[in-house]
Amino acid sequence: MGNALRKRQSPACQTTTQTISFVYDPSRVVLPTSGPNKGSPIPAPPRALIENMCNGIEKLSGSPSQNITLEMADDAAQIKNRNAICPSGSCDSVWQDYVKKYYPSGLPDGAKEAILTVKSLQCDEFPFARSKEGGNPSNGVSFCVPGSETGWQGGTMSWYFSPENPKRIRIAEKFVVEIVGWNCTTQQPNSNVTSRLLLRKRAVSDLPTSINIVGAEMYRSFDPTNPKNKLLVMPLGDLTAGSYSIALNATGSLTTSLIDYVGTEYTTTFSGKTLSFKLTQDVFAASLIGNTTDEAVQVMYQLKEAAAPRLGVEGRWVGIGLTAALVLLFL
């Protein structure tokens, strides 16, 4: 594997801005791996999550706005807030609602598996459970979105809360959430935001259990300070406390982190081609994320639980082969 996978390195220290910008990326797509649309790009920008954030900003502040100020909460408050707004199983039976809203003309064959990745949608709430303002249904909103979108959200937030960041946002400190490229009043992309959709097809891998993704499926409007930096999201779903390993096989340059939907980063260790980690509590909407400036990255991963199978936080069994193997091909 060489240097293809390595522990995420600390980027250069940022200025003390305390503003987290979520930049709408209209270019992201998914590619079905079966059916008549096999290998053909289907638009899948993070619209559901961005809309939900805008709705939450309006409900909390009383009027539409592109930004809002929140206050960092502690870990105990985060768990309490999450359970109040997004109880376990809240997204188990809402797939048709999502399709009706975002694909009113019908979902192309094969797109469901490419969009979901981890069997069900993930609950997204705003204000974040990680904020003091979260956890109050009368002041906040929730909506079920694909796991890749919660992974994008967590990946955007992670550095601002990372212990490795000397200027990180700490408990009881205020921070600003900013929506960029999307108009929260009209709930439409800004007129100057254009798609960079890569329409080139590619052959699906011959691995029978894999899901395949090309470079267009990365989030490119991810790091406003470095337009070349792209975010690769590998959703893992909701995980119960326990020990896990992820079998990884990669080529190219990729730095990886294990995060949840609000950017909390969890400690991992590498040994050979295996990433291992232990969770002391249930983690919601977990993702393995990778930062890269490359266009030629290939990754295959598979999550396994080391302990005996048990009922997961979504009410589904987790165990060996928790998620299907994924192959990510970037052309």
BALOBA-1460 file (C-alpha; in Angstrom, 3 decimals):
// residues 331
<rec num="1" residu="m" x="0.000" y="0.000" z="0.000"/>
<rec num="2" residu="g" x="2.996" y="2.264" z="0.544"/>
<rec num="3" residu="n" x="1.974" y="5.817" z="1.373"/>
<rec num="4" residu="a" x="-1.490" y="5.512" z="-0.098"/>
<rec num="5" residu="l" x="-3.101" y="5.578" z="3.355"/>
<rec num="6" residu="r" x="-1.717" y="7.447" z="6.304"/>
<rec num="7" residu="k" x="-2.922" y="9.170" z="9.424"/>
<rec num="8" residu="r" x="-4.454" y="12.528" z="8.689"/>
<rec num="9" residu="q" x="-1.875" y="15.267" z="9.128"/>
<rec num="10" residu="s" x="-2.578" y="18.559" z="10.840"/>
<rec num="11" residu="p" x="-3.043" y="21.295" z="8.237"/>
<rec num="12" residu="a" x="-1.482" y="24.689" z="8.681"/>
<rec num="13" residu="c" x="-2.940" y="26.686" z="11.548"/>
<rec num="14" residu="q" x="-5.899" y="28.762" z="10.515"/>
<rec num="15" residu="t" x="-6.724" y="32.286" z="11.562"/>
<rec num="16" residu="t" x="-9.091" y="32.708" z="14.497"/>
<rec num="17" residu="t" x="-12.223" y="33.189" z="12.425"/>
<rec num="18" residu="q" x="-14.520" y="30.679" z="14.169"/>
<rec num="19" residu="t" x="-16.727" y="30.586" z="11.060"/>
<rec num="20" residu="i" x="-17.556" y="27.178" z="9.561"/>
<rec num="21" residu="s" x="-18.548" y="27.527" z="5.902"/>
<rec num="22" residu="f" x="-20.688" y="24.859" z="4.238"/>
<rec num="23" residu="v" x="-20.181" y="25.276" z="0.504"/>
<rec num="24" residu="y" x="-22.891" y="23.819" z="-1.736"/>
<rec num="25" residu="d" x="-21.427" y="21.587" z="-4.457"/>
<rec num="26" residu="p" x="-23.795" y="21.136" z="-7.430"/>
<rec num="27" residu="s" x="-21.372" y="18.835" z="-9.227"/>
<rec num="28" residu="r" x="-21.632" y="15.749" z="-7.063"/>
<rec num="29" residu="v" x="-23.206" y="12.668" z="-8.628"/>
<rec num="30" residu="v" x="-23.667" y="8.979" z="-7.916"/>
<rec num="31" residu="l" x="-23.342" y="6.145" z="-10.405"/>
<rec num="32" residu="p" x="-25.565" y="3.028" z="-10.284"/>
<rec num="33" residu="t" x="-23.744" y="-0.276" z="-10.551"/>
<rec num="34" residu="s" x="-26.655" y="-2.241" z="-12.011"/>
<rec num="35" residu="g" x="-29.647" y="-1.842" z="-14.301"/>
<rec num="36" residu="p" x="-30.006" y="0.202" z="-17.492"/>
<rec num="37" residu="n" x="-28.352" y="3.257" z="-15.883"/>
<rec num="38" residu="k" x="-25.248" y="1.336" z="-14.846"/>
<rec num="39" residu="g" x="-22.250" y="3.684" z="-14.858"/>
<rec num="40" residu="s" x="-24.284" y="6.775" z="-15.801"/>
<rec num="41" residu="p" x="-24.040" y="9.809" z="-13.478"/>
<rec num="42" residu="i" x="-27.153" y="10.819" z="-11.520"/>
<rec num="43" residu="p" x="-27.072" y="14.255" z="-9.825"/>
<rec num="44" residu="a" x="-26.749" y="13.926" z="-6.028"/>
<rec num="45" residu="p" x="-25.578" y="17.235" z="-4.527"/>
<rec num="46" residu="p" x="-25.982" y="17.754" z="-0.749"/>
<rec num="47" residu="r" x="-29.253" y="19.606" z="-1.276"/>
<rec num="48" residu="a" x="-31.259" y="17.852" z="1.453"/>
<rec num="49" residu="l" x="-28.743" y="18.661" z="4.166"/>
<rec num="50" residu="i" x="-28.236" y="22.275" z="3.032"/>
<rec num="51" residu="e" x="-32.011" y="22.849" z="2.888"/>
<rec num="52" residu="n" x="-32.414" y="21.391" z="6.365"/>
<rec num="53" residu="m" x="-29.699" y="23.679" z="7.732"/>
<rec num="54" residu="c" x="-31.407" y="26.709" z="6.148"/>
<rec num="55" residu="n" x="-34.756" y="25.648" z="7.628"/>
<rec num="56" residu="g" x="-33.123" y="25.300" z="11.032"/>
<rec num="57" residu="i" x="-31.498" y="28.725" z="10.789"/>
<rec num="58" residu="e" x="-34.864" y="30.278" z="9.944"/>
<rec num="59" residu="k" x="-36.688" y="28.483" z="12.747"/>
<rec num="60" residu="l" x="-34.105" y="29.428" z="15.366"/>
<rec num="61" residu="s" x="-33.584" y="33.041" z="14.281"/>
<rec num="62" residu="g" x="-37.126" y="33.808" z="13.099"/>
<rec num="63" residu="s" x="-36.207" y="34.718" z="9.515"/>
<rec num="64" residu="p" x="-34.178" y="33.280" z="6.600"/>
<rec num="65" residu="s" x="-30.445" y="33.929" z="6.834"/>
<rec num="66" residu="q" x="-27.176" y="32.645" z="5.403"/>
<rec num="67" residu="n" x="-25.562" y="32.357" z="8.826"/>
<rec num="68" residu="i" x="-26.217" y="31.954" z="12.521"/>
<rec num="69" residu="t" x="-24.187" y="31.959" z="15.724"/>
<rec num="70" residu="l" x="-24.217" y="28.864" z="17.935"/>
<rec num="71" residu="e" x="-22.498" y="27.878" z="21.173"/>
<rec num="72" residu="m" x="-20.428" y="24.726" z="21.607"/>
<rec num="73" residu="a" x="-21.973" y="22.120" z="23.956"/>
<rec num="74" residu="d" x="-20.258" y="19.341" z="25.899"/>
<rec num="75" residu="d" x="-20.393" y="15.626" z="25.047"/>
<rec num="76" residu="a" x="-23.216" y="14.824" z="27.465"/>
<rec num="77" residu="a" x="-25.392" y="17.570" z="25.971"/>
<rec num="78" residu="q" x="-24.633" y="16.329" z="22.456"/>
<rec num="79" residu="i" x="-25.968" y="12.844" z="23.238"/>
<rec num="80" residu="k" x="-29.052" y="14.257" z="24.971"/>
<rec num="81" residu="n" x="-29.728" y="16.681" z="22.121"/>
<rec num="82" residu="r" x="-29.320" y="13.994" z="19.470"/>
<rec num="83" residu="n" x="-31.777" y="11.645" z="21.163"/>
<rec num="84" residu="a" x="-34.328" y="14.444" z="21.570"/>
<rec num="85" residu="i" x="-34.405" y="15.390" z="17.868"/>
<rec num="86" residu="c" x="-33.255" y="12.217" z="16.119"/>
<rec num="87" residu="p" x="-34.381" y="9.187" z="18.142"/>
<rec num="88" residu="s" x="-33.167" y="5.751" z="17.110"/>
<rec num="89" residu="g" x="-34.910" y="4.408" z="14.010"/>
<rec num="90" residu="s" x="-36.325" y="7.786" z="12.953"/>
<rec num="91" residu="c" x="-35.101" y="7.324" z="9.376"/>
<rec num="92" residu="d" x="-35.946" y="3.651" z="8.902"/>
<rec num="93" residu="s" x="-39.120" y="4.135" z="6.812"/>
<rec num="94" residu="v" x="-38.842" y="7.524" z="5.115"/>
<rec num="95" residu="w" x="-37.049" y="6.658" z="1.882"/>
<rec num="96" residu="q" x="-40.122" y="7.342" z="-0.262"/>
<rec num="97" residu="d" x="-40.507" y="10.796" z="1.287"/>
<rec num="98" residu="y" x="-36.943" y="11.610" z="0.285"/>
<rec num="99" residu="v" x="-37.475" y="10.329" z="-3.256"/>
<rec num="100" residu="k" x="-40.747" y="12.242" z="-3.645"/>
<rec num="101" residu="k" x="-39.084" y="15.509" z="-2.637"/>
<rec num="102" residu="y" x="-35.786" y="15.274" z="-4.503"/>
<rec num="103" residu="y" x="-36.635" y="12.985" z="-7.419"/>
<rec num="104" residu="p" x="-40.300" y="13.880" z="-8.179"/>
<rec num="105" residu="s" x="-40.062" y="12.361" z="-11.665"/>
<rec num="106" residu="g" x="-38.929" y="9.065" z="-10.199"/>
<rec num="107" residu="l" x="-35.590" y="7.619" z="-9.207"/>
<rec num="108" residu="p" x="-33.535" y="6.025" z="-12.014"/>
<rec num="109" residu="d" x="-32.991" y="2.285" z="-11.769"/>
<rec num="110" residu="g" x="-30.059" y="1.368" z="-9.571"/>
<rec num="111" residu="a" x="-29.774" y="4.805" z="-7.964"/>
<rec num="112" residu="k" x="-31.119" y="3.844" z="-4.529"/>
<rec num="113" residu="e" x="-28.163" y="1.666" z="-3.588"/>
<rec num="114" residu="a" x="-25.702" y="4.239" z="-4.945"/>
<rec num="115" residu="i" x="-27.314" y="7.039" z="-2.913"/>
<rec num="116" residu="l" x="-27.857" y="5.161" z="0.339"/>
<rec num="117" residu="t" x="-24.652" y="3.085" z="0.639"/>
<rec num="118" residu="v" x="-25.496" y="2.019" z="4.229"/>
<rec num="119" residu="k" x="-29.089" y="0.740" z="3.799"/>
<rec num="120" residu="s" x="-30.988" y="3.687" z="5.266"/>
<rec num="121" residu="l" x="-30.993" y="7.452" z="5.415"/>
<rec num="122" residu="q" x="-29.331" y="9.241" z="8.340"/>
<rec num="123" residu="c" x="-31.061" y="11.786" z="10.576"/>
<rec num="124" residu="d" x="-29.682" y="15.321" z="10.312"/>
<rec num="125" residu="e" x="-30.742" y="17.948" z="12.835"/>
<rec num="126" residu="f" x="-30.163" y="21.680" z="13.038"/>
<rec num="127" residu="p" x="-29.093" y="23.368" z="15.223"/>
<rec num="128" residu="f" x="-26.413" y="20.724" z="15.625"/>
<rec num="129" residu="a" x="-26.625" y="18.394" z="18.601"/>
<rec num="130" residu="r" x="-23.124" y="19.619" z="19.330"/>
<rec num="131" residu="s" x="-24.468" y="23.110" z="20.042"/>
<rec num="132" residu="k" x="-26.161" y="24.491" z="23.145"/>
<rec num="133" residu="e" x="-29.091" y="25.485" z="20.926"/>
<rec num="134" residu="g" x="-29.658" y="21.908" z="19.775"/>
<rec num="135" residu="g" x="-32.074" y="19.377" z="21.219"/>
<rec num="136" residu="n" x="-35.157" y="21.618" z="21.318"/>
<rec num="137" residu="p" x="-37.840" y="20.566" z="18.798"/>
<rec num="138" residu="s" x="-39.550" y="23.947" z="19.076"/>
<rec num="139" residu="n" x="-36.357" y="25.731" z="17.954"/>
<rec num="140" residu="g" x="-34.930" y="23.185" z="15.526"/>
<rec num="141" residu="v" x="-35.619" y="20.864" z="12.607"/>
<rec num="142" residu="s" x="-34.589" y="17.414" z="11.438"/>
<rec num="143" residu="f" x="-34.636" y="15.605" z="8.107"/>
<rec num="144" residu="c" x="-33.372" y="12.252" z="6.852"/>
<rec num="145" residu="v" x="-30.520" y="12.533" z="4.339"/>
<rec num="146" residu="p" x="-28.028" y="10.156" z="2.668"/>
<rec num="147" residu="g" x="-25.027" y="9.133" z="4.754"/>
<rec num="148" residu="s" x="-22.634" y="10.743" z="2.291"/>
<rec num="149" residu="e" x="-24.187" y="14.128" z="3.127"/>
<rec num="150" residu="t" x="-23.780" y="13.715" z="6.883"/>
<rec num="151" residu="g" x="-20.208" y="12.582" z="6.173"/>
<rec num="152" residu="w" x="-19.616" y="15.745" z="4.136"/>
<rec num="153" residu="q" x="-21.027" y="17.815" z="6.999"/>
<rec num="154" residu="g" x="-18.842" y="16.087" z="9.584"/>
<rec num="155" residu="g" x="-15.789" y="16.338" z="7.353"/>
<rec num="156" residu="t" x="-16.355" y="20.070" z="6.955"/>
<rec num="157" residu="m" x="-16.634" y="20.566" z="10.728"/>
<rec num="158" residu="s" x="-13.984" y="18.169" z="12.020"/>
<rec num="159" residu="w" x="-10.911" y="20.433" z="11.932"/>
<rec num="160" residu="y" x="-12.687" y="23.193" z="13.853"/>
<rec num="161" residu="f" x="-13.247" y="20.850" z="16.823"/>
<rec num="162" residu="s" x="-10.120" y="18.702" z="16.513"/>
<rec num="163" residu="p" x="-7.804" y="18.422" z="19.563"/>
<rec num="164" residu="e" x="-4.947" y="18.782" z="17.049"/>
<rec num="165" residu="n" x="-6.133" y="22.305" z="16.211"/>
<rec num="166" residu="p" x="-4.668" y="24.798" z="18.719"/>
<rec num="167" residu="k" x="-7.376" y="27.298" z="17.734"/>
<rec num="168" residu="r" x="-10.214" y="24.795" z="17.913"/>
<rec num="169" residu="i" x="-13.678" y="25.777" z="19.081"/>
<rec num="170" residu="r" x="-14.012" y="24.791" z="22.731"/>
<rec num="171" residu="i" x="-16.961" y="24.105" z="25.026"/>
<rec num="172" residu="a" x="-19.050" y="27.255" z="25.718"/>
<rec num="173" residu="e" x="-17.372" y="29.160" z="22.871"/>
<rec num="174" residu="k" x="-19.527" y="30.640" z="20.138"/>
<rec num="175" residu="f" x="-19.045" y="29.890" z="16.444"/>
<rec num="176" residu="v" x="-20.733" y="30.955" z="13.211"/>
<rec num="177" residu="v" x="-22.295" y="28.556" z="10.723"/>
<rec num="178" residu="e" x="-22.335" y="29.974" z="7.199"/>
<rec num="179" residu="i" x="-24.085" y="28.668" z="4.067"/>
<rec num="180" residu="v" x="-22.221" y="29.434" z="0.828"/>
<rec num="181" residu="g" x="-23.425" y="28.900" z="-2.751"/>
<rec num="182" residu="w" x="-27.027" y="28.316" z="-1.708"/>
<rec num="183" residu="n" x="-29.739" y="30.932" z="-1.099"/>
<rec num="184" residu="c" x="-31.520" y="30.124" z="2.163"/>
<rec num="185" residu="t" x="-34.393" y="32.493" z="1.295"/>
<rec num="186" residu="t" x="-35.279" y="30.908" z="-2.042"/>
<rec num="187" residu="q" x="-33.878" y="27.453" z="-1.191"/>
<rec num="188" residu="q" x="-32.089" y="27.401" z="-4.547"/>
<rec num="189" residu="p" x="-28.430" y="27.492" z="-5.641"/>
<rec num="190" residu="n" x="-26.960" y="30.935" z="-6.110"/>
<rec num="191" residu="s" x="-27.075" y="32.124" z="-9.709"/>
<rec num="192" residu="n" x="-23.271" y="32.174" z="-9.915"/>
<rec num="193" residu="v" x="-22.974" y="28.527" z="-8.828"/>
<rec num="194" residu="t" x="-22.518" y="26.281" z="-11.836"/>
<rec num="195" residu="s" x="-22.175" y="22.532" z="-12.086"/>
<rec num="196" residu="r" x="-18.852" y="20.976" z="-13.017"/>
<rec num="197" residu="l" x="-20.475" y="17.610" z="-13.597"/>
<rec num="198" residu="l" x="-18.141" y="15.056" z="-15.135"/>
<rec num="199" residu="l" x="-20.344" y="13.129" z="-17.542"/>
<rec num="200" residu="r" x="-17.798" y="10.561" z="-18.625"/>
<rec num="201" residu="k" x="-18.932" y="6.995" z="-17.972"/>
<rec num="202" residu="r" x="-16.614" y="4.316" z="-16.688"/>
<rec num="203" residu="a" x="-16.696" y="0.562" z="-16.539"/>
<rec num="204" residu="v" x="-17.989" y="-0.990" z="-13.336"/>
<rec num="205" residu="s" x="-15.459" y="-3.083" z="-11.434"/>
<rec num="206" residu="d" x="-15.678" y="-6.830" z="-11.827"/>
<rec num="207" residu="l" x="-15.775" y="-7.259" z="-8.031"/>
<rec num="208" residu="p" x="-19.279" y="-8.738" z="-7.581"/>
<rec num="209" residu="t" x="-20.069" y="-7.177" z="-4.193"/>
<rec num="210" residu="s" x="-18.624" y="-3.705" z="-4.778"/>
<rec num="211" residu="i" x="-20.219" y="-0.327" z="-5.237"/>
<rec num="212" residu="n" x="-18.264" y="1.912" z="-7.583"/>
<rec num="213" residu="i" x="-17.775" y="5.667" z="-7.474"/>
<rec num="214" residu="v" x="-15.790" y="7.973" z="-9.753"/>
<rec num="215" residu="g" x="-14.152" y="11.322" z="-9.127"/>
<rec num="216" residu="a" x="-17.332" y="13.270" z="-9.833"/>
<rec num="217" residu="e" x="-18.801" y="11.733" z="-6.699"/>
<rec num="218" residu="m" x="-16.297" y="13.452" z="-4.434"/>
<rec num="219" residu="y" x="-17.248" y="16.706" z="-2.742"/>
<rec num="220" residu="r" x="-15.136" y="19.333" z="-4.457"/>
<rec num="221" residu="s" x="-16.468" y="22.536" z="-2.887"/>
<rec num="222" residu="f" x="-15.185" y="21.357" z="0.460"/>
<rec num="223" residu="d" x="-12.290" y="23.537" z="1.552"/>
<rec num="224" residu="p" x="-12.680" y="27.257" z="0.692"/>
<rec num="225" residu="t" x="-9.002" y="27.821" z="1.506"/>
<rec num="226" residu="n" x="-7.815" y="25.167" z="-0.963"/>
<rec num="227" residu="p" x="-9.979" y="24.559" z="-4.070"/>
<rec num="228" residu="k" x="-7.793" y="21.569" z="-5.018"/>
<rec num="229" residu="n" x="-8.661" y="19.723" z="-1.820"/>
<rec num="230" residu="k" x="-11.437" y="17.151" z="-2.339"/>
<rec num="231" residu="l" x="-13.421" y="15.165" z="0.204"/>
<rec num="232" residu="l" x="-13.999" y="11.449" z="-0.223"/>
<rec num="233" residu="v" x="-16.811" y="10.124" z="2.006"/>
<rec num="234" residu="m" x="-17.170" y="6.435" z="2.893"/>
<rec num="235" residu="p" x="-20.354" y="6.161" z="5.027"/>
<rec num="236" residu="l" x="-20.408" y="3.536" z="7.790"/>
<rec num="237" residu="g" x="-23.850" y="4.253" z="9.262"/>
<rec num="238" residu="d" x="-24.831" y="4.216" z="12.939"/>
<rec num="239" residu="l" x="-22.437" y="2.108" z="15.035"/>
<rec num="240" residu="t" x="-22.910" y="0.655" z="18.512"/>
<rec num="241" residu="a" x="-20.138" y="0.737" z="21.107"/>
<rec num="242" residu="g" x="-17.571" y="-1.940" z="20.349"/>
<rec num="243" residu="s" x="-14.394" y="-2.785" z="18.464"/>
<rec num="244" residu="y" x="-14.201" y="-2.541" z="14.679"/>
<rec num="245" residu="s" x="-11.761" y="-2.924" z="11.840"/>
<rec num="246" residu="i" x="-11.823" y="-1.584" z="8.302"/>
<rec num="247" residu="a" x="-9.966" y="-3.495" z="5.613"/>
<rec num="248" residu="l" x="-8.462" y="-0.884" z="3.295"/>
<rec num="249" residu="n" x="-6.750" y="-1.193" z="-0.029"/>
<rec num="250" residu="a" x="-5.732" y="2.008" z="-1.733"/>
<rec num="251" residu="t" x="-3.447" y="3.595" z="-4.267"/>
<rec num="252" residu="g" x="-2.763" y="7.293" z="-4.614"/>
<rec num="253" residu="s" x="-2.449" y="9.960" z="-1.950"/>
<rec num="254" residu="l" x="-5.191" y="9.976" z="0.687"/>
<rec num="255" residu="t" x="-5.319" y="11.119" z="4.321"/>
<rec num="256" residu="t" x="-8.061" y="9.488" z="6.385"/>
<rec num="257" residu="s" x="-10.116" y="10.251" z="9.496"/>
<rec num="258" residu="l" x="-12.976" y="8.532" z="11.295"/>
<rec num="259" residu="i" x="-15.716" y="11.040" z="12.161"/>
<rec num="260" residu="d" x="-19.383" y="11.325" z="13.042"/>
<rec num="261" residu="y" x="-21.996" y="13.634" z="11.529"/>
<rec num="262" residu="v" x="-20.933" y="16.679" z="13.585"/>
<rec num="263" residu="g" x="-17.214" y="16.294" z="12.977"/>
<rec num="264" residu="t" x="-16.169" y="14.470" z="16.151"/>
<rec num="265" residu="e" x="-12.979" y="12.587" z="15.270"/>
<rec num="266" residu="y" x="-12.273" y="9.149" z="16.726"/>
<rec num="267" residu="t" x="-8.882" y="7.554" z="17.307"/>
<rec num="268" residu="t" x="-7.823" y="4.876" z="14.826"/>
<rec num="269" residu="t" x="-4.714" y="2.746" z="14.391"/>
<rec num="270" residu="f" x="-3.196" y="1.328" z="11.215"/>
<rec num="271" residu="s" x="-1.579" y="-2.062" z="10.879"/>
<rec num="272" residu="g" x="-0.750" y="-3.176" z="7.371"/>
<rec num="273" residu="k" x="-3.921" y="-2.646" z="5.370"/>
<rec num="274" residu="t" x="-6.265" y="-2.627" z="8.365"/>
<rec num="275" residu="l" x="-7.599" y="0.367" z="10.275"/>
<rec num="276" residu="s" x="-8.871" y="-0.490" z="13.770"/>
<rec num="277" residu="f" x="-10.867" y="1.500" z="16.311"/>
<rec num="278" residu="k" x="-12.852" y="1.042" z="19.510"/>
<rec num="279" residu="l" x="-16.023" y="2.999" z="20.333"/>
<rec num="280" residu="t" x="-16.936" y="3.430" z="23.991"/>
<rec num="281" residu="q" x="-20.423" y="4.696" z="23.117"/>
<rec num="282" residu="d" x="-22.854" y="4.550" z="20.197"/>
<rec num="283" residu="v" x="-21.862" y="6.777" z="17.275"/>
<rec num="284" residu="f" x="-24.406" y="8.184" z="14.863"/>
<rec num="285" residu="a" x="-23.849" y="8.610" z="11.110"/>
<rec num="286" residu="a" x="-20.190" y="7.583" z="11.192"/>
<rec num="287" residu="s" x="-18.006" y="7.950" z="8.109"/>
<rec num="288" residu="l" x="-14.462" y="7.311" z="7.081"/>
<rec num="289" residu="i" x="-13.386" y="10.406" z="5.201"/>
<rec num="290" residu="g" x="-10.374" y="11.043" z="3.055"/>
<rec num="291" residu="n" x="-8.794" y="14.284" z="1.931"/>
<rec num="292" residu="t" x="-6.991" y="14.293" z="-1.392"/>
<rec num="293" residu="t" x="-5.817" y="16.590" z="-4.152"/>
<rec num="294" residu="d" x="-5.450" y="13.653" z="-6.537"/>
<rec num="295" residu="e" x="-7.792" y="12.663" z="-9.339"/>
<rec num="296" residu="a" x="-6.377" y="9.135" z="-9.528"/>
<rec num="297" residu="v" x="-7.252" y="7.471" z="-6.234"/>
<rec num="298" residu="q" x="-8.596" y="3.953" z="-5.884"/>
<rec num="299" residu="v" x="-9.967" y="2.635" z="-2.591"/>
<rec num="300" residu="m" x="-11.712" y="-0.522" z="-1.495"/>
<rec num="301" residu="y" x="-12.965" y="-0.784" z="2.071"/>
<rec num="302" residu="q" x="-15.015" y="-3.141" z="4.198"/>
<rec num="303" residu="l" x="-16.121" y="-2.613" z="7.797"/>
<rec num="304" residu="k" x="-16.171" y="-5.521" z="10.261"/>
<rec num="305" residu="e" x="-17.130" y="-5.678" z="13.907"/>
<rec num="306" residu="a" x="-14.750" y="-7.613" z="16.129"/>
<rec num="307" residu="a" x="-17.318" y="-8.465" z="18.798"/>
<rec num="308" residu="a" x="-20.253" y="-10.849" z="18.467"/>
<rec num="309" residu="p" x="-23.152" y="-9.456" z="16.372"/>
<rec num="310" residu="r" x="-25.816" y="-7.530" z="18.241"/>
<rec num="311" residu="l" x="-28.678" y="-5.204" z="17.477"/>
<rec num="312" residu="g" x="-27.381" y="-1.844" z="16.260"/>
<rec num="313" residu="v" x="-28.663" y="1.625" z="17.091"/>
<rec num="314" residu="e" x="-30.791" y="1.698" z="13.956"/>
<rec num="315" residu="g" x="-32.548" y="-1.520" z="14.925"/>
<rec num="316" residu="r" x="-30.563" y="-3.596" z="12.424"/>
<rec num="317" residu="w" x="-27.988" y="-6.324" z="13.019"/>
<rec num="318" residu="v" x="-24.368" y="-5.335" z="12.808"/>
<rec num="319" residu="g" x="-21.501" y="-7.785" z="12.572"/>
<rec num="320" residu="i" x="-19.078" y="-9.300" z="10.116"/>
<rec num="321" residu="g" x="-19.589" y="-7.654" z="6.767"/>
<rec num="322" residu="l" x="-21.571" y="-4.748" z="8.265"/>
<rec num="323" residu="t" x="-21.337" y="-2.827" z="5.033"/>
<rec num="324" residu="a" x="-20.790" y="-3.979" z="1.515"/>
<rec num="325" residu="a" x="-17.311" y="-3.563" z="0.122"/>
<rec num="326" residu="l" x="-16.949" y="-0.326" z="-1.750"/>
<rec num="327" residu="v" x="-14.571" y="0.489" z="-4.525"/>
<rec num="328" residu="l" x="-13.910" y="4.144" z="-5.221"/>
<rec num="329" residu="l" x="-12.382" y="4.820" z="-8.608"/>
<rec num="330" residu="f" x="-11.350" y="8.353" z="-9.477"/>
<rec num="331" residu="l" x="-10.653" y="9.110" z="-13.088"/>
